[in-house]
Amino acid sequence: MGSYLVRRLLLMIPTLLGITFLVFALIAMAPGGIGAGLQVQGGQLSDTSKVMQMQAYLEDRYGLNDPIVVQYVRWLGQISPVKIGLRDQVSPSGEQIHAPREIPQMPLQGWFAPPPMPEAAVIAASDQSQDPQIAFQSLRRNSEGTRRTYVGQLRVMKEALADYARAAGLADRLDAKGSADFEKFEGLARNPDLPAFAKLRDSAMALQQAWVEAQRARLATQRAFDGKPYPESGFSIIPGTLWVGAPDLGVAFSKNRPVMDLILSALPVTLLLNLIAFPIIYMIAIPTGMLAATRRGTWFDTSSGLLVLALWSVPTVLAGVVAIGFLANNQYLGWFPVSGLHDSRAGVWPFLPTETEGAFNRGWLLDTLWHVALPVACLTYGGFAVLTKQCRAAMLDNLSADYVRTAKAKGVPRRDVVLRHVFRNSLLPLITMFVNIFPAMLAGSIVIERIFSVPGMGTLILEAIDLRDRELILADTFMIACVNLLALLLADVLYALADPRVSYD
């Protein structure tokens, strides 16, 4: 068993690489690229210059101009526990603080005078009386802002260069989309007499100024980072070169928060719903399937089968809408809340129900159960049919086996035959269904969470897909894939425990 477990764990590595690379490639090749949903969300970026600046910023932040394989390897290095370069620092919120990135060099330095390098004397210094962490965050925001301005201005100069290339008869040096690549124009003679060159020169001057500001802000941020305002992450193997630390899932640009924070805020909500729903499914479905198998052909078998199939045939969307429209709507029954997990006043309520001054206070616990009643009901009813029918079929296969007839002939009580022999040998298909619960518990139910406005993992993943937030999508995919593979490994172990005939030696 030990060698089998080691082999399975090793085989998980290429499987994870294949899953994550496939999702990574789909995101990279999607129309509009990363952040396409954010760029047009609510018309906030209808201005062409703002769209151009956002696209340039995303290209710079994620290295979108590099091949997909290079981008994927860079992401693997980010989530890998073994890292190269300066050690990250960890903020009190758990965010991984990286050293400031280098500013891309000015293009076409043979055509225009290179920008002056900021000297140490003119680098903005932080106020020594200010808290080092607050000062660093201020410098960091300024550095990111000036860098965003620079890469946006770089895109403006690229457009000006494309116009100049068409006017100068150099259109053959443009790509299929009509965009200019600075490297293809290095070393060429310029033509200052063309009107398009004046526009190019103005954009180059604006770019030089933006580069100087970005470089000055980066140097100031680097100096503050070297002062270690936050504790360092992990531990060094080769100081300044190689170190080991916690995997970094990145920052979700759509929410400007660390991905781990978003997952840790949404995951407990999804786990709460599923940890209530799945035990209810198993406590009802398995006894119902066992009774239906032992009473085959009776009224209980027929009625339970019809009931679970009728429940399974009701779409979850319809059940959720009907539940809100009739059970939660004050115009009808109004028995349950419409959305959310808590009352707005639940934060100041006691944990357990109490009675204060003759008035009943349901407390935080009862209020939570009251709010999750409808979402849990919609999560559970559909699982009854599959699990009940599977348990019934597995039990019927074993009830007709020879060892059952032998046990009955020897006088073994019917209760022991059903529970100790038949049910144990019927566990294998139930184990297969049981281990599939874990990935579902992490992924969440998108339909239920959207209908009842529950801020769980399903809602988080749907928003990430809508906004093409690469870091958040990849983190969710990686986490769910790991749990899925470990659940399959757990199934193999449970097979061997449930059935002595299963061996991996």
C-alpha positions in Angstrom: 0.0 0.0 0.0 2.8 2.4 0.8 4.5 2.1 -2.6 1.1 2.5 -4.3 0.4 5.7 -2.4 3.8 7.1 -3.3 3.2 6.3 -7.0 -0.2 7.9 -7.0 1.1 11.1 -5.3 3.9 11.3 -7.9 1.4 10.8 -10.8 -0.7 13.7 -9.4 2.1 16.2 -10.4 1.8 15.8 -14.3 -2.0 15.6 -13.9 -2.1 18.9 -12.1 0.3 20.4 -14.7 -2.0 19.3 -17.5 -5.2 20.6 -15.8 -3.8 24.0 -14.9 -2.0 24.5 -18.3 -5.3 23.7 -20.1 -7.2 26.3 -18.1 -4.3 28.7 -18.4 -4.3 28.4 -22.2 -8.1 28.8 -22.4 -7.8 32.1 -20.5 -4.9 33.3 -22.5 -6.7 32.6 -25.9 -10.1 33.9 -24.8 -11.4 36.8 -26.9 -10.4 40.1 -25.3 -7.7 38.6 -23.1 -7.4 39.0 -19.4 -9.7 41.6 -17.9 -11.9 41.9 -20.9 -15.0 41.9 -18.7 -13.5 44.5 -16.4 -12.6 46.8 -19.3 -16.3 47.2 -20.4 -18.0 46.7 -17.0 -20.7 49.2 -16.7 -19.1 51.4 -19.3 -16.5 52.5 -16.8 -13.8 52.4 -19.4 -15.6 53.6 -22.5 -12.9 56.1 -23.2 -10.4 54.7 -25.7 -7.3 56.1 -23.9 -8.4 54.5 -20.6 -9.0 51.1 -22.4 -5.6 51.4 -24.0 -4.0 52.2 -20.6 -5.8 49.2 -18.9 -4.7 46.8 -21.7 -1.1 48.0 -21.5 -1.1 47.7 -17.8 -2.4 44.1 -17.9 0.1 43.2 -20.6 2.9 44.6 -18.4 1.6 43.0 -15.2 1.1 39.5 -16.6 3.7 39.6 -19.3 1.1 38.9 -22.0 3.5 39.7 -24.8 5.5 36.6 -23.9 4.5 33.1 -25.3 1.9 31.2 -23.3 4.4 28.6 -22.1 6.6 31.4 -20.7 3.7 32.9 -18.9 2.7 29.5 -17.5 6.2 28.8 -16.3 6.2 32.2 -14.6 2.9 31.4 -12.8 4.3 28.0 -11.7 7.3 29.8 -10.2 4.8 32.0 -8.3 2.9 29.1 -6.7 6.0 27.0 -6.2 7.4 26.8 -2.6 11.0 27.1 -4.0 11.6 30.6 -5.3 14.4 32.6 -6.9 15.4 36.2 -6.1 14.9 38.4 -3.1 12.7 37.0 -0.3 9.1 38.3 -0.2 7.7 40.0 2.8 4.3 39.3 4.4 1.9 42.1 5.4 -0.3 41.7 8.5 -3.2 40.8 6.1 -1.2 37.9 4.7 -0.4 39.5 1.4 2.9 38.5 -0.2 4.9 41.8 -0.8 7.3 41.4 -3.7 10.3 43.6 -4.5 9.4 46.3 -7.1 9.8 45.3 -10.7 12.3 46.8 -13.0 10.9 49.5 -15.3 11.1 48.6 -19.0 13.7 50.6 -20.9 12.9 53.4 -23.2 12.5 52.3 -26.9 14.1 53.9 -29.9 17.0 55.4 -28.0 18.9 55.8 -31.2 16.1 58.2 -32.5 15.7 60.2 -29.3 18.0 61.2 -26.5 17.9 58.7 -23.7 16.2 59.9 -20.5 18.3 61.0 -17.6 18.7 58.4 -14.8 17.4 59.6 -11.5 20.2 60.2 -9.0 20.1 59.1 -5.5 20.0 62.7 -4.3 16.7 63.4 -6.1 14.9 60.2 -5.1 12.0 61.0 -2.9 12.7 59.9 0.7 9.9 58.9 3.1 9.3 60.7 6.3 11.4 59.1 8.9 8.8 59.9 11.6 6.2 58.0 9.7 5.4 54.3 10.4 7.7 52.3 8.0 4.8 50.1 6.9 2.5 53.1 6.1 5.4 54.8 4.3 6.2 51.7 2.3 2.5 51.3 1.2 2.4 54.9 0.1 5.6 54.5 -1.9 4.3 51.3 -3.3 1.1 52.8 -4.5 3.0 55.7 -6.1 5.3 53.3 -7.8 2.5 51.2 -9.3 0.7 54.4 -10.4 3.7 55.8 -12.2 4.5 52.5 -13.7 0.9 52.2 -15.0 1.2 55.7 -16.5 4.5 54.7 -18.2 3.2 51.5 -19.8 0.1 53.3 -20.9 2.3 56.0 -22.5 4.3 53.3 -24.1 1.2 52.1 -25.9 0.5 55.7 -27.0 4.0 55.9 -28.5 3.5 52.5 -30.2 0.4 53.9 -31.9 2.3 57.0 -33.0 5.1 54.9 -34.4 2.6 52.9 -36.4 1.2 56.1 -37.9 4.8 57.2 -38.7 5.6 53.9 -40.3 2.6 54.2 -42.7 3.6 57.8 -43.6 7.2 56.8 -44.1 6.4 53.8 -46.3 7.4 51.3 -43.7 4.1 49.6 -43.4 5.7 46.3 -44.1 7.3 46.4 -40.7 3.9 46.4 -38.9 2.3 43.2 -37.8 -1.0 41.8 -39.2 -3.0 43.9 -36.8 -1.2 47.1 -37.9 0.7 47.4 -34.6 4.3 48.5 -34.4 7.2 46.5 -32.8 9.9 48.9 -31.5 12.6 46.3 -32.2 11.9 46.3 -35.9 12.6 50.0 -36.1 15.9 50.1 -34.1 18.8 51.1 -36.3 16.7 52.6 -39.1 17.1 56.1 -40.3 14.4 58.5 -39.2 12.7 61.2 -41.3 12.0 64.3 -39.1 10.4 66.2 -41.9 7.3 64.0 -41.9 4.3 65.5 -40.0 3.7 62.1 -38.3 7.2 62.3 -36.8 6.2 65.4 -34.8 3.5 63.3 -33.1 6.0 60.6 -32.5 8.5 63.0 -31.0 5.9 64.5 -28.7 4.9 61.0 -27.5 8.5 60.1 -26.9 9.0 63.2 -24.8 6.0 62.4 -22.7 7.3 58.8 -22.4 10.7 60.0 -21.2 9.1 62.1 -18.5 6.9 59.2 -17.4 9.9 56.9 -17.4 11.9 59.2 -15.1 8.9 59.5 -12.7 8.4 55.7 -12.7 12.1 55.0 -12.2 12.3 57.5 -9.3 9.3 56.0 -7.6 10.7 52.5 -8.1 14.0 53.3 -6.6 12.4 54.9 -3.6 10.2 51.9 -3.1 13.1 49.5 -3.5 15.0 51.4 -0.8 12.0 51.1 1.5 11.6 47.4 0.7 15.3 46.8 1.5 14.6 48.3 5.0 12.3 45.3 5.6 9.1 47.0 6.8 7.4 43.6 7.0 8.6 40.2 8.2 10.3 38.2 5.5 8.5 35.1 4.1 10.0 31.6 4.4 13.7 31.0 4.9 16.8 31.4 2.7 18.8 28.7 1.1 21.1 31.0 -0.8 20.7 34.5 0.5 19.4 36.9 -2.1 19.2 34.1 -4.7 17.2 31.0 -3.6 14.6 30.6 -0.8 11.7 28.6 0.3 8.3 30.1 1.2 4.6 29.6 1.0 2.9 29.4 -2.4 1.8 32.8 -3.6 -1.7 32.7 -5.3 -1.3 36.3 -6.4 -3.6 39.3 -6.2 -7.0 39.4 -7.9 -6.9 42.6 -10.0 -10.7 42.7 -10.3 -11.0 43.2 -6.5 -7.4 44.4 -5.8 -7.2 41.9 -2.9 -5.0 38.8 -2.3 -6.6 35.7 -3.8 -6.1 33.8 -0.6 -8.1 36.4 1.3 -11.0 36.1 -1.2 -11.0 32.3 -0.9 -10.8 32.3 2.9 -13.8 34.6 3.0 -15.9 32.7 0.6 -14.9 29.1 1.4 -16.5 29.0 5.0 -19.8 30.0 3.5 -19.8 27.2 0.9 -18.6 24.7 3.5 -21.3 25.7 5.9 -24.0 25.0 3.3 -22.5 21.7 2.2 -21.6 20.4 5.7 -25.3 20.8 6.5 -26.7 19.5 3.2 -24.6 16.4 2.5 -25.2 14.7 5.9 -28.9 15.2 5.4 -28.7 13.6 2.0 -26.8 10.5 3.3 -28.9 10.1 6.5 -32.1 10.0 4.4 -31.0 8.4 1.1 -29.0 5.4 2.4 -31.6 4.2 4.9 -34.3 4.7 2.3 -32.3 2.7 -0.3 -31.6 -0.1 2.2 -35.3 -0.4 3.1 -36.4 -0.2 -0.5 -34.0 -3.1 -1.3 -35.0 -5.3 1.6 -38.7 -4.6 0.8 -38.5 -4.9 -2.9 -41.8 -4.8 -4.7 -43.7 -3.4 -1.7 -45.6 -0.2 -1.4 -42.6 1.4 0.3 -40.2 0.5 -2.6 -42.6 1.9 -5.2 -43.6 5.1 -3.4 -40.1 6.0 -2.3 -38.8 5.4 -5.9 -41.5 7.6 -7.3 -40.9 10.3 -4.7 -37.2 10.6 -5.2 -37.5 10.5 -9.0 -40.1 13.3 -8.8 -37.8 15.4 -6.7 -34.9 14.8 -9.0 -36.9 15.9 -12.0 -37.5 19.4 -10.5 -34.8 21.8 -11.8 -32.8 23.5 -9.1 -33.4 26.9 -10.7 -37.2 26.4 -10.6 -37.1 25.1 -7.0 -35.1 28.1 -5.9 -37.3 30.7 -7.6 -40.5 29.0 -6.3 -39.0 28.9 -2.8 -38.2 32.6 -2.9 -41.5 33.5 -4.5 -43.8 31.7 -2.1 -41.9 30.7 1.0 -39.9 33.8 1.4 -42.2 36.4 -0.2 -44.1 38.4 2.4 -47.1 38.6 0.0 -47.5 34.9 0.5 -46.1 32.8 3.3 -43.0 34.9 4.2 -41.6 32.1 6.4 -37.9 32.6 5.5 -35.6 35.4 4.6 -35.0 36.2 0.9 -31.2 36.3 0.8 -28.0 36.4 2.7 -26.8 34.4 5.7 -27.5 36.7 8.6 -29.8 39.4 9.8 -28.3 42.9 9.7 -28.5 42.9 13.5 -27.0 39.4 14.0 -23.6 40.8 14.9 -24.8 42.1 18.2 -27.0 39.2 19.1 -26.0 36.5 21.6 -25.0 33.1 20.1 -27.9 31.1 21.5 -31.6 32.1 21.6 -32.6 34.1 24.6 -35.6 36.0 26.0 -35.0 39.6 27.0 -37.6 41.7 28.6 -40.3 39.4 27.5 -39.2 39.5 23.8 -37.7 36.4 22.1 -34.3 36.9 20.5 -33.5 34.0 18.1 -29.7 34.6 18.5 -26.9 34.2 16.0 -27.1 30.4 15.6 -30.8 30.1 15.1 -30.7 33.1 12.7 -28.0 31.5 10.6 -30.0 28.2 10.4 -33.1 30.2 9.5 -31.3 31.9 6.6 -29.6 28.7 5.2 -32.8 26.6 5.4 -33.9 27.3 1.8 -30.5 27.1 0.2 -29.8 23.8 2.0 -33.2 22.4 1.0 -32.5 23.2 -2.7 -29.1 21.5 -2.4 -30.4 18.3 -0.8 -33.5 17.2 -2.6 -31.8 16.5 -5.9 -29.2 14.2 -4.3 -31.8 11.9 -2.8 -32.7 10.1 -6.1 -29.2 9.3 -7.2 -27.9 8.1 -3.9 -31.1 6.2 -3.0 -31.2 4.3 -6.3 -27.5 3.6 -6.2 -27.8 2.1 -2.7 -30.9 0.1 -3.6 -29.2 -1.4 -6.8 -26.0 -2.3 -4.9 -28.0 -3.9 -2.1 -30.1 -5.9 -4.5 -27.0 -7.3 -6.3 -25.6 -8.6 -3.0 -29.0 -9.8 -1.6 -29.2 -12.4 -4.4 -25.6 -13.6 -3.9 -24.8 -17.1 -2.8 -23.1 -16.1 0.5 -26.4 -14.4 1.6 -28.4 -17.6 1.0 -25.7 -19.5 2.9 -25.8 -17.1 5.9 -29.6 -17.4 6.0 -29.4 -21.2 5.9 -27.1 -21.2 8.8 -29.6 -19.1 10.8 -27.8 -15.8 10.9 -30.3 -13.1 11.9 -31.6 -11.0 9.0 -30.5 -7.8 10.7 -26.8 -9.1 10.7 -27.1 -10.4 7.2 -28.2 -7.0 5.9 -26.0 -4.7 8.0 -22.8 -6.7 8.5 -22.6 -8.5 5.1 -24.8 -7.1 2.4 -24.4 -3.4 3.3 -20.6 -3.7 3.7 -20.2 -5.3 0.3 -22.4 -2.6 -1.2 -20.2 0.2 -0.1 -17.9 0.4 -3.1 -20.2 2.4 -5.4 -21.3 4.5 -2.4 -17.6 5.3 -1.7 -17.2 6.5 -5.2 -20.0 8.9 -4.8 -18.9 10.0 -1.4 -15.4 11.1 -2.5 -16.9 13.3 -5.2 -18.5 15.4 -2.5 -15.2 17.1 -1.5 -14.6 18.9 -4.8 -18.2 19.9 -4.9 -17.9 21.3 -1.4 -15.1 23.6 -2.5 -16.5 24.6 -5.8 -19.8 25.5 -4.4 -23.2 25.7 -6.2 -23.3 28.6 -8.6 -27.1 28.3 -9.1 -28.0 28.2 -5.4 -25.6 30.9 -4.4 -26.7 33.2 -7.1 -30.4 32.7 -6.4 -30.1 33.2 -2.7 -27.3 35.9 -2.9 -24.9 33.7 -0.9 -21.3 35.0 -1.1 -19.7 31.5 -1.5 -17.2 29.9 -3.8 -19.6 29.5 -6.6 -20.3 33.2 -6.8 -16.6 34.0 -6.5 -15.7 31.6 -9.4 -18.5 33.0 -11.5 -17.4 36.6 -11.0 -13.8 35.6 -11.7 -14.8 34.0 -15.0 -16.9 37.0 -16.0 -14.1 39.4 -15.3 -11.4 37.1 -16.7 -9.4 37.4 -13.5 -6.6 34.9 -14.2 -5.1 34.7 -10.8 -8.4 33.9 -9.1 -9.5 31.4 -11.8 -6.2 29.6 -11.7 -6.1 29.5 -7.9 -9.6 28.0 -7.7 -8.8 25.5 -10.4 -5.6 24.4 -8.7 -7.3 24.1 -5.3 -10.2 22.1 -6.7 -8.0 19.9 -8.8 -5.8 19.0 -5.8 -8.8 18.1 -3.7 -10.3 16.1 -6.5 -7.1 14.0 -6.9 -6.7 13.5 -3.2 -10.4 12.4 -3.0 -9.7 9.8 -5.7 -6.8 8.6 -3.7 -8.9 8.5 -0.6 -11.5 6.4 -2.5 -8.8 3.8 -3.3 -7.9 3.6 0.4 -11.5 3.2 1.4 -12.0 0.4 -1.2 -9.3 -1.6 0.5 -10.7 -1.0 3.9 -14.3 -1.9 2.9 -13.5 -5.0 0.8 -10.6 -7.3 1.8 -10.5 -8.6 -1.8 -9.1 -5.2 -2.9 -5.3 -5.1 -2.6 -2.7 -2.8 -4.0 0.4 -4.8 -3.1 
